[in-house]
């Protein structure tokens, strides 16, 4: 099986890093929009779960929007991809 270069982002940790460490102390004005964005992404993740679309699950996992340990994400993505491939045959 041919491996492809894979990128993942833990979106919530990235937003926390930007809000807590990436901004100067006096620039807290960005924390509110970042928190609103974080809440919106959580709602998107919840809706993705409700829709139960395998390709959407892969995107959500790649963005780190599901509460899944980092060590398990690759395995879950592989299982979902296999399910997609099986269904397409």
PDB file as gemmi writes it, atoms N, CA and C in Angstrom:
CRYST1    1.000    1.000    1.000  90.00  90.00  90.00 P 1                      
ATOM      1  N   UNK A   1       0.837  -1.173   0.000  1.00  0.00           N  
ATOM      2  CA  UNK A   1       0.000   0.000   0.000  1.00  0.00           C  
ATOM      3  C   UNK A   1       0.889   1.246   0.000  1.00  0.00           C  
ATOM      4  N   UNK A   2       0.593   2.187  -0.852  1.00  0.00           N  
ATOM      5  CA  UNK A   2       1.370   3.413  -0.991  1.00  0.00           C  
ATOM      6  C   UNK A   2       0.963   4.414   0.090  1.00  0.00           C  
ATOM      7  N   UNK A   3       1.953   4.906   0.811  1.00  0.00           N  
ATOM      8  CA  UNK A   3       1.685   5.886   1.864  1.00  0.00           C  
ATOM      9  C   UNK A   3       1.781   7.289   1.295  1.00  0.00           C  
ATOM     10  N   UNK A   4       0.916   8.156   1.751  1.00  0.00           N  
ATOM     11  CA  UNK A   4       0.923   9.557   1.357  1.00  0.00           C  
ATOM     12  C   UNK A   4       1.355  10.401   2.541  1.00  0.00           C  
ATOM     13  N   UNK A   5       1.900  11.562   2.244  1.00  0.00           N  
ATOM     14  CA  UNK A   5       2.251  12.500   3.287  1.00  0.00           C  
ATOM     15  C   UNK A   5       0.974  12.953   3.988  1.00  0.00           C  
ATOM     16  N   UNK A   6       0.985  12.917   5.280  1.00  0.00           N  
ATOM     17  CA  UNK A   6      -0.223  13.172   6.054  1.00  0.00           C  
ATOM     18  C   UNK A   6       0.009  14.312   7.037  1.00  0.00           C  
ATOM     19  N   UNK A   7      -0.918  15.232   7.068  1.00  0.00           N  
ATOM     20  CA  UNK A   7      -0.849  16.345   8.005  1.00  0.00           C  
ATOM     21  C   UNK A   7      -2.086  16.329   8.885  1.00  0.00           C  
ATOM     22  N   UNK A   8      -1.867  16.591  10.162  1.00  0.00           N  
ATOM     23  CA  UNK A   8      -2.979  16.723  11.094  1.00  0.00           C  
ATOM     24  C   UNK A   8      -2.733  17.952  11.950  1.00  0.00           C  
ATOM     25  N   UNK A   9      -3.808  18.548  12.381  1.00  0.00           N  
ATOM     26  CA  UNK A   9      -3.732  19.730  13.237  1.00  0.00           C  
ATOM     27  C   UNK A   9      -4.649  19.497  14.420  1.00  0.00           C  
ATOM     28  N   UNK A  10      -4.126  19.714  15.605  1.00  0.00           N  
ATOM     29  CA  UNK A  10      -5.009  19.715  16.765  1.00  0.00           C  
ATOM     30  C   UNK A  10      -5.530  21.136  16.896  1.00  0.00           C  
ATOM     31  N   UNK A  11      -6.663  21.362  16.287  1.00  0.00           N  
ATOM     32  CA  UNK A  11      -7.206  22.708  16.144  1.00  0.00           C  
ATOM     33  C   UNK A  11      -7.427  23.389  17.487  1.00  0.00           C  
ATOM     34  N   UNK A  12      -7.985  22.685  18.436  1.00  0.00           N  
ATOM     35  CA  UNK A  12      -8.270  23.300  19.734  1.00  0.00           C  
ATOM     36  C   UNK A  12      -6.974  23.690  20.448  1.00  0.00           C  
ATOM     37  N   UNK A  13      -5.955  22.834  20.381  1.00  0.00           N  
ATOM     38  CA  UNK A  13      -4.674  23.194  20.992  1.00  0.00           C  
ATOM     39  C   UNK A  13      -4.038  24.380  20.279  1.00  0.00           C  
ATOM     40  N   UNK A  14      -4.179  24.434  18.960  1.00  0.00           N  
ATOM     41  CA  UNK A  14      -3.653  25.565  18.198  1.00  0.00           C  
ATOM     42  C   UNK A  14      -4.322  26.862  18.632  1.00  0.00           C  
ATOM     43  N   UNK A  15      -5.639  26.837  18.768  1.00  0.00           N  
ATOM     44  CA  UNK A  15      -6.359  28.035  19.210  1.00  0.00           C  
ATOM     45  C   UNK A  15      -5.943  28.442  20.620  1.00  0.00           C  
ATOM     46  N   UNK A  16      -5.768  27.453  21.506  1.00  0.00           N  
ATOM     47  CA  UNK A  16      -5.299  27.755  22.865  1.00  0.00           C  
ATOM     48  C   UNK A  16      -3.913  28.376  22.835  1.00  0.00           C  
ATOM     49  N   UNK A  17      -3.032  27.817  22.016  1.00  0.00           N  
ATOM     50  CA  UNK A  17      -1.667  28.339  21.911  1.00  0.00           C  
ATOM     51  C   UNK A  17      -1.667  29.782  21.414  1.00  0.00           C  
ATOM     52  N   UNK A  18      -2.479  30.056  20.412  1.00  0.00           N  
ATOM     53  CA  UNK A  18      -2.563  31.422  19.884  1.00  0.00           C  
ATOM     54  C   UNK A  18      -3.088  32.372  20.957  1.00  0.00           C  
ATOM     55  N   UNK A  19      -4.154  31.969  21.632  1.00  0.00           N  
ATOM     56  CA  UNK A  19      -4.784  32.844  22.632  1.00  0.00           C  
ATOM     57  C   UNK A  19      -3.911  33.041  23.865  1.00  0.00           C  
ATOM     58  N   UNK A  20      -3.260  31.967  24.318  1.00  0.00           N  
ATOM     59  CA  UNK A  20      -2.538  32.050  25.594  1.00  0.00           C  
ATOM     60  C   UNK A  20      -1.070  32.444  25.458  1.00  0.00           C  
ATOM     61  N   UNK A  21      -0.443  32.057  24.365  1.00  0.00           N  
ATOM     62  CA  UNK A  21       1.001  32.278  24.253  1.00  0.00           C  
ATOM     63  C   UNK A  21       1.400  33.153  23.077  1.00  0.00           C  
ATOM     64  N   UNK A  22       0.612  33.143  22.045  1.00  0.00           N  
ATOM     65  CA  UNK A  22       0.984  33.849  20.837  1.00  0.00           C  
ATOM     66  C   UNK A  22       0.613  35.312  20.826  1.00  0.00           C  
ATOM     67  N   UNK A  23      -0.131  35.736  21.805  1.00  0.00           N  
ATOM     68  CA  UNK A  23      -0.564  37.129  21.857  1.00  0.00           C  
ATOM     69  C   UNK A  23       0.122  37.850  23.010  1.00  0.00           C  
ATOM     70  N   UNK A  24       0.473  39.088  22.787  1.00  0.00           N  
ATOM     71  CA  UNK A  24       1.033  39.891  23.871  1.00  0.00           C  
ATOM     72  C   UNK A  24      -0.045  40.106  24.925  1.00  0.00           C  
ATOM     73  N   UNK A  25       0.380  40.389  26.122  1.00  0.00           N  
ATOM     74  CA  UNK A  25      -0.563  40.536  27.242  1.00  0.00           C  
ATOM     75  C   UNK A  25      -1.646  41.568  26.976  1.00  0.00           C  
ATOM     76  N   UNK A  26      -1.336  42.618  26.271  1.00  0.00           N  
ATOM     77  CA  UNK A  26      -2.291  43.708  26.048  1.00  0.00           C  
ATOM     78  C   UNK A  26      -3.179  43.470  24.826  1.00  0.00           C  
ATOM     79  N   UNK A  27      -3.024  42.339  24.150  1.00  0.00           N  
ATOM     80  CA  UNK A  27      -3.814  42.095  22.935  1.00  0.00           C  
ATOM     81  C   UNK A  27      -4.882  41.032  23.186  1.00  0.00           C  
ATOM     82  N   UNK A  28      -5.459  41.032  24.338  1.00  0.00           N  
ATOM     83  CA  UNK A  28      -6.482  40.067  24.689  1.00  0.00           C  
ATOM     84  C   UNK A  28      -7.764  40.210  23.887  1.00  0.00           C  
ATOM     85  N   UNK A  29      -7.847  41.238  23.078  1.00  0.00           N  
ATOM     86  CA  UNK A  29      -9.051  41.463  22.280  1.00  0.00           C  
ATOM     87  C   UNK A  29      -9.312  40.295  21.333  1.00  0.00           C  
ATOM     88  N   UNK A  30      -8.273  39.572  20.940  1.00  0.00           N  
ATOM     89  CA  UNK A  30      -8.458  38.433  20.042  1.00  0.00           C  
ATOM     90  C   UNK A  30      -8.956  37.181  20.758  1.00  0.00           C  
ATOM     91  N   UNK A  31      -8.884  37.159  22.072  1.00  0.00           N  
ATOM     92  CA  UNK A  31      -9.322  35.965  22.795  1.00  0.00           C  
ATOM     93  C   UNK A  31     -10.815  35.702  22.621  1.00  0.00           C  
ATOM     94  N   UNK A  32     -11.607  36.738  22.587  1.00  0.00           N  
ATOM     95  CA  UNK A  32     -13.055  36.565  22.432  1.00  0.00           C  
ATOM     96  C   UNK A  32     -13.390  35.930  21.086  1.00  0.00           C  
ATOM     97  N   UNK A  33     -12.895  36.470  19.957  1.00  0.00           N  
ATOM     98  CA  UNK A  33     -13.204  35.815  18.682  1.00  0.00           C  
ATOM     99  C   UNK A  33     -12.654  34.386  18.597  1.00  0.00           C  
ATOM    100  N   UNK A  34     -11.484  34.147  19.187  1.00  0.00           N  
ATOM    101  CA  UNK A  34     -10.928  32.789  19.180  1.00  0.00           C  
ATOM    102  C   UNK A  34     -11.818  31.834  19.971  1.00  0.00           C  
ATOM    103  N   UNK A  35     -12.340  32.300  21.093  1.00  0.00           N  
ATOM    104  CA  UNK A  35     -13.234  31.452  21.895  1.00  0.00           C  
ATOM    105  C   UNK A  35     -14.562  31.211  21.179  1.00  0.00           C  
ATOM    106  N   UNK A  36     -15.083  32.228  20.508  1.00  0.00           N  
ATOM    107  CA  UNK A  36     -16.310  32.057  19.729  1.00  0.00           C  
ATOM    108  C   UNK A  36     -16.066  31.041  18.618  1.00  0.00           C  
ATOM    109  N   UNK A  37     -14.924  31.150  17.949  1.00  0.00           N  
ATOM    110  CA  UNK A  37     -14.560  30.213  16.889  1.00  0.00           C  
ATOM    111  C   UNK A  37     -14.427  28.792  17.428  1.00  0.00           C  
ATOM    112  N   UNK A  38     -13.836  28.658  18.607  1.00  0.00           N  
ATOM    113  CA  UNK A  38     -13.680  27.340  19.239  1.00  0.00           C  
ATOM    114  C   UNK A  38     -15.047  26.709  19.525  1.00  0.00           C  
ATOM    115  N   UNK A  39     -15.979  27.502  20.039  1.00  0.00           N  
ATOM    116  CA  UNK A  39     -17.334  27.003  20.317  1.00  0.00           C  
ATOM    117  C   UNK A  39     -18.030  26.601  19.016  1.00  0.00           C  
ATOM    118  N   UNK A  40     -17.872  27.410  17.989  1.00  0.00           N  
ATOM    119  CA  UNK A  40     -18.469  27.094  16.693  1.00  0.00           C  
ATOM    120  C   UNK A  40     -17.894  25.797  16.120  1.00  0.00           C  
ATOM    121  N   UNK A  41     -16.592  25.605  16.226  1.00  0.00           N  
ATOM    122  CA  UNK A  41     -15.978  24.359  15.746  1.00  0.00           C  
ATOM    123  C   UNK A  41     -16.487  23.146  16.527  1.00  0.00           C  
ATOM    124  N   UNK A  42     -16.712  23.315  17.810  1.00  0.00           N  
ATOM    125  CA  UNK A  42     -17.272  22.223  18.602  1.00  0.00           C  
ATOM    126  C   UNK A  42     -18.674  21.870  18.112  1.00  0.00           C  
ATOM    127  N   UNK A  43     -19.459  22.880  17.743  1.00  0.00           N  
ATOM    128  CA  UNK A  43     -20.798  22.630  17.198  1.00  0.00           C  
ATOM    129  C   UNK A  43     -20.720  21.941  15.837  1.00  0.00           C  
ATOM    130  N   UNK A  44     -19.735  22.339  15.015  1.00  0.00           N  
ATOM    131  CA  UNK A  44     -19.536  21.693  13.718  1.00  0.00           C  
ATOM    132  C   UNK A  44     -19.179  20.226  13.916  1.00  0.00           C  
ATOM    133  N   UNK A  45     -18.302  19.952  14.874  1.00  0.00           N  
ATOM    134  CA  UNK A  45     -17.924  18.565  15.163  1.00  0.00           C  
ATOM    135  C   UNK A  45     -19.134  17.750  15.618  1.00  0.00           C  
ATOM    136  N   UNK A  46     -19.969  18.346  16.450  1.00  0.00           N  
ATOM    137  CA  UNK A  46     -21.177  17.646  16.906  1.00  0.00           C  
ATOM    138  C   UNK A  46     -22.103  17.343  15.735  1.00  0.00           C  
ATOM    139  N   UNK A  47     -22.255  18.292  14.843  1.00  0.00           N  
ATOM    140  CA  UNK A  47     -23.111  18.078  13.664  1.00  0.00           C  
ATOM    141  C   UNK A  47     -22.525  17.011  12.753  1.00  0.00           C  
ATOM    142  N   UNK A  48     -21.211  16.994  12.625  1.00  0.00           N  
ATOM    143  CA  UNK A  48     -20.555  15.962  11.815  1.00  0.00           C  
ATOM    144  C   UNK A  48     -20.835  14.569  12.381  1.00  0.00           C  
ATOM    145  N   UNK A  49     -20.837  14.465  13.687  1.00  0.00           N  
ATOM    146  CA  UNK A  49     -21.161  13.181  14.321  1.00  0.00           C  
ATOM    147  C   UNK A  49     -22.593  12.790  13.989  1.00  0.00           C  
ATOM    148  N   UNK A  50     -23.506  13.743  14.057  1.00  0.00           N  
ATOM    149  CA  UNK A  50     -24.910  13.471  13.748  1.00  0.00           C  
ATOM    150  C   UNK A  50     -25.094  13.038  12.292  1.00  0.00           C  
ATOM    151  N   UNK A  51     -24.363  13.676  11.381  1.00  0.00           N  
ATOM    152  CA  UNK A  51     -24.487  13.340   9.951  1.00  0.00           C  
ATOM    153  C   UNK A  51     -23.892  11.974   9.630  1.00  0.00           C  
ATOM    154  N   UNK A  52     -22.901  11.560  10.389  1.00  0.00           N  
ATOM    155  CA  UNK A  52     -22.264  10.248  10.261  1.00  0.00           C  
ATOM    156  C   UNK A  52     -21.766   9.981   8.838  1.00  0.00           C  
ATOM    157  N   UNK A  53     -21.079  10.963   8.263  1.00  0.00           N  
ATOM    158  CA  UNK A  53     -20.481  10.816   6.946  1.00  0.00           C  
ATOM    159  C   UNK A  53     -19.018  10.419   7.122  1.00  0.00           C  
ATOM    160  N   UNK A  54     -18.607   9.270   6.602  1.00  0.00           N  
ATOM    161  CA  UNK A  54     -17.230   8.792   6.815  1.00  0.00           C  
ATOM    162  C   UNK A  54     -16.155   9.770   6.343  1.00  0.00           C  
ATOM    163  N   UNK A  55     -16.343  10.384   5.193  1.00  0.00           N  
ATOM    164  CA  UNK A  55     -15.337  11.329   4.691  1.00  0.00           C  
ATOM    165  C   UNK A  55     -15.250  12.563   5.581  1.00  0.00           C  
ATOM    166  N   UNK A  56     -16.383  12.977   6.113  1.00  0.00           N  
ATOM    167  CA  UNK A  56     -16.395  14.103   7.037  1.00  0.00           C  
ATOM    168  C   UNK A  56     -15.716  13.721   8.355  1.00  0.00           C  
ATOM    169  N   UNK A  57     -15.905  12.481   8.797  1.00  0.00           N  
ATOM    170  CA  UNK A  57     -15.227  12.008  10.010  1.00  0.00           C  
ATOM    171  C   UNK A  57     -13.708  12.082   9.844  1.00  0.00           C  
ATOM    172  N   UNK A  58     -13.214  11.725   8.667  1.00  0.00           N  
ATOM    173  CA  UNK A  58     -11.774  11.780   8.425  1.00  0.00           C  
ATOM    174  C   UNK A  58     -11.277  13.224   8.541  1.00  0.00           C  
ATOM    175  N   UNK A  59     -12.016  14.151   7.970  1.00  0.00           N  
ATOM    176  CA  UNK A  59     -11.632  15.562   8.076  1.00  0.00           C  
ATOM    177  C   UNK A  59     -11.644  16.038   9.531  1.00  0.00           C  
ATOM    178  N   UNK A  60     -12.670  15.652  10.259  1.00  0.00           N  
ATOM    179  CA  UNK A  60     -12.776  16.063  11.657  1.00  0.00           C  
ATOM    180  C   UNK A  60     -11.632  15.475  12.483  1.00  0.00           C  
ATOM    181  N   UNK A  61     -11.299  14.219  12.221  1.00  0.00           N  
ATOM    182  CA  UNK A  61     -10.177  13.594  12.923  1.00  0.00           C  
ATOM    183  C   UNK A  61      -8.865  14.283  12.572  1.00  0.00           C  
ATOM    184  N   UNK A  62      -8.694  14.632  11.303  1.00  0.00           N  
ATOM    185  CA  UNK A  62      -7.468  15.295  10.864  1.00  0.00           C  
ATOM    186  C   UNK A  62      -7.310  16.682  11.485  1.00  0.00           C  
ATOM    187  N   UNK A  63      -8.418  17.310  11.783  1.00  0.00           N  
ATOM    188  CA  UNK A  63      -8.388  18.621  12.432  1.00  0.00           C  
ATOM    189  C   UNK A  63      -8.334  18.520  13.958  1.00  0.00           C  
ATOM    190  N   UNK A  64      -8.439  17.307  14.471  1.00  0.00           N  
ATOM    191  CA  UNK A  64      -8.398  17.126  15.919  1.00  0.00           C  
ATOM    192  C   UNK A  64      -9.639  17.641  16.612  1.00  0.00           C  
ATOM    193  N   UNK A  65     -10.772  17.585  15.918  1.00  0.00           N  
ATOM    194  CA  UNK A  65     -12.009  18.114  16.495  1.00  0.00           C  
ATOM    195  C   UNK A  65     -12.835  17.063  17.222  1.00  0.00           C  
ATOM    196  N   UNK A  66     -12.415  15.803  17.133  1.00  0.00           N  
ATOM    197  CA  UNK A  66     -13.069  14.755  17.910  1.00  0.00           C  
ATOM    198  C   UNK A  66     -12.194  14.448  19.117  1.00  0.00           C  
ATOM    199  N   UNK A  67     -12.821  14.047  20.179  1.00  0.00           N  
ATOM    200  CA  UNK A  67     -12.093  13.728  21.404  1.00  0.00           C  
ATOM    201  C   UNK A  67     -11.512  12.319  21.293  1.00  0.00           C  
ATOM    202  N   UNK A  68     -10.425  12.215  20.539  1.00  0.00           N  
ATOM    203  CA  UNK A  68      -9.752  10.940  20.285  1.00  0.00           C  
ATOM    204  C   UNK A  68      -8.276  11.136  20.617  1.00  0.00           C  
ATOM    205  N   UNK A  69      -7.674  10.213  21.357  1.00  0.00           N  
ATOM    206  CA  UNK A  69      -6.235  10.348  21.635  1.00  0.00           C  
ATOM    207  C   UNK A  69      -5.422  10.386  20.337  1.00  0.00           C  
ATOM    208  N   UNK A  70      -4.375  11.211  20.330  1.00  0.00           N  
ATOM    209  CA  UNK A  70      -3.553  11.379  19.136  1.00  0.00           C  
ATOM    210  C   UNK A  70      -3.032  10.055  18.587  1.00  0.00           C  
ATOM    211  N   UNK A  71      -2.704   9.133  19.460  1.00  0.00           N  
ATOM    212  CA  UNK A  71      -2.139   7.842  19.036  1.00  0.00           C  
ATOM    213  C   UNK A  71      -3.150   6.985  18.282  1.00  0.00           C  
ATOM    214  N   UNK A  72      -4.426   7.257  18.439  1.00  0.00           N  
ATOM    215  CA  UNK A  72      -5.469   6.443  17.815  1.00  0.00           C  
ATOM    216  C   UNK A  72      -6.026   7.044  16.523  1.00  0.00           C  
ATOM    217  N   UNK A  73      -5.698   8.287  16.243  1.00  0.00           N  
ATOM    218  CA  UNK A  73      -6.287   8.970  15.091  1.00  0.00           C  
ATOM    219  C   UNK A  73      -5.949   8.266  13.784  1.00  0.00           C  
ATOM    220  N   UNK A  74      -4.679   7.927  13.574  1.00  0.00           N  
ATOM    221  CA  UNK A  74      -4.279   7.262  12.328  1.00  0.00           C  
ATOM    222  C   UNK A  74      -5.013   5.942  12.136  1.00  0.00           C  
ATOM    223  N   UNK A  75      -5.127   5.165  13.205  1.00  0.00           N  
ATOM    224  CA  UNK A  75      -5.838   3.890  13.118  1.00  0.00           C  
ATOM    225  C   UNK A  75      -7.307   4.092  12.771  1.00  0.00           C  
ATOM    226  N   UNK A  76      -7.921   5.078  13.384  1.00  0.00           N  
ATOM    227  CA  UNK A  76      -9.330   5.342  13.103  1.00  0.00           C  
ATOM    228  C   UNK A  76      -9.517   5.789  11.654  1.00  0.00           C  
ATOM    229  N   UNK A  77      -8.621   6.651  11.181  1.00  0.00           N  
ATOM    230  CA  UNK A  77      -8.713   7.112   9.793  1.00  0.00           C  
ATOM    231  C   UNK A  77      -8.564   5.943   8.838  1.00  0.00           C  
ATOM    232  N   UNK A  78      -7.615   5.061   9.103  1.00  0.00           N  
ATOM    233  CA  UNK A  78      -7.428   3.882   8.247  1.00  0.00           C  
ATOM    234  C   UNK A  78      -8.674   3.002   8.231  1.00  0.00           C  
ATOM    235  N   UNK A  79      -9.280   2.784   9.384  1.00  0.00           N  
ATOM    236  CA  UNK A  79     -10.500   1.963   9.451  1.00  0.00           C  
ATOM    237  C   UNK A  79     -11.637   2.594   8.651  1.00  0.00           C  
ATOM    238  N   UNK A  80     -11.783   3.900   8.775  1.00  0.00           N  
ATOM    239  CA  UNK A  80     -12.843   4.595   8.036  1.00  0.00           C  
ATOM    240  C   UNK A  80     -12.578   4.539   6.541  1.00  0.00           C  
ATOM    241  N   UNK A  81     -11.316   4.744   6.141  1.00  0.00           N  
ATOM    242  CA  UNK A  81     -10.971   4.658   4.720  1.00  0.00           C  
ATOM    243  C   UNK A  81     -11.250   3.267   4.174  1.00  0.00           C  
ATOM    244  N   UNK A  82     -10.945   2.248   4.961  1.00  0.00           N  
ATOM    245  CA  UNK A  82     -11.223   0.872   4.539  1.00  0.00           C  
ATOM    246  C   UNK A  82     -12.716   0.653   4.368  1.00  0.00           C  
ATOM    247  N   UNK A  83     -13.492   1.190   5.288  1.00  0.00           N  
ATOM    248  CA  UNK A  83     -14.967   1.085   5.197  1.00  0.00           C  
ATOM    249  C   UNK A  83     -15.470   1.788   3.941  1.00  0.00           C  
ATOM    250  N   UNK A  84     -14.906   2.962   3.635  1.00  0.00           N  
ATOM    251  CA  UNK A  84     -15.293   3.694   2.428  1.00  0.00           C  
ATOM    252  C   UNK A  84     -14.962   2.866   1.197  1.00  0.00           C  
ATOM    253  N   UNK A  85     -13.756   2.321   1.156  1.00  0.00           N  
ATOM    254  CA  UNK A  85     -13.333   1.497   0.007  1.00  0.00           C  
ATOM    255  C   UNK A  85     -14.198   0.260  -0.143  1.00  0.00           C  
ATOM    256  N   UNK A  86     -14.554  -0.371   0.951  1.00  0.00           N  
ATOM    257  CA  UNK A  86     -15.414  -1.564   0.901  1.00  0.00           C  
ATOM    258  C   UNK A  86     -16.792  -1.212   0.354  1.00  0.00           C  
ATOM    259  N   UNK A  87     -17.309  -0.073   0.749  1.00  0.00           N  
ATOM    260  CA  UNK A  87     -18.644   0.354   0.302  1.00  0.00           C  
ATOM    261  C   UNK A  87     -18.665   0.758  -1.171  1.00  0.00           C  
ATOM    262  N   UNK A  88     -17.517   1.213  -1.662  1.00  0.00           N  
ATOM    263  CA  UNK A  88     -17.456   1.648  -3.064  1.00  0.00           C  
ATOM    264  C   UNK A  88     -17.316   0.486  -4.029  1.00  0.00           C  
ATOM    265  N   UNK A  89     -16.974  -0.686  -3.528  1.00  0.00           N  
ATOM    266  CA  UNK A  89     -16.792  -1.868  -4.401  1.00  0.00           C  
ATOM    267  C   UNK A  89     -18.105  -2.502  -4.760  1.00  0.00           C  
TER     268      UNK A  89                                                      
END                                                                             
